Amino acid sequence: MSNYFQRPSFNQYPVVKNLLIANIVMFVLTLIIQSTQNYDLSGILGLHYYESGDFKPHQFITFLFMHANFWHIFFNMYGLWMFGQILENYWGSKKFFTYYMICGIGSGLTQQLAWYFYLHHDPAFIAIPHDQIAQITNPIIAIGASGAIFGLLLAFGMIFPNVPLFIMFIPVPIKAKWLVIGYGLYELFMGAYNSAGDNVAHFAHIGGIVFGFILIMLWRKRGKTY
């Protein structure tokens, strides 16, 4: 078996370890503050639409450490643990952290573009007086590390394209490259469809994939990726 898939000690993956700890701590802290102070930290740490009165630049980073519920953080952290250790072992901690954060921030930028497109093509929004936009758009928010995790999935699929992966409810293995393509097409469809009641930031997921792809191709062009 390749050394990249050996996990002899979790302490050998400090970035993955610390990201897991940071996300879990923030999730628990959010629950405690919400239950004791009746205050949702997402209001200041989640990513708001840039025209919102609640938008702050730091949210492009802090929104990656906020999660809506147990299953939201569980699946994201499972993806971080599963793919992150292999990629940190392959790239090294510094390069892995750079990649993770660029995918995460890129996912936020992509979601901002999606929000802008949806809102500025909505006749009801266009009719809103300009001085009221900041207040009306305050509830628009994105949270979660999903965009960065999709970036990790993309990297795994590009570096180890033929490694078979199992996903829930599908009893046969799927090569990593096909899983990445399938997930990407699904997210693109769901984001474009924009069904009512769908509160998933699909374009943030696509942003993580796109920024990850661009970064890997730049590294390959400069001879920094094996």
Summary of the structure (lengths in Angstrom):
residues: 226
radius of gyration: 18.4
end to end distance: 18.0
largest distance: 62.0
contacts: 683
relative contact order: 0.14
helix: 68%
strand: 4%
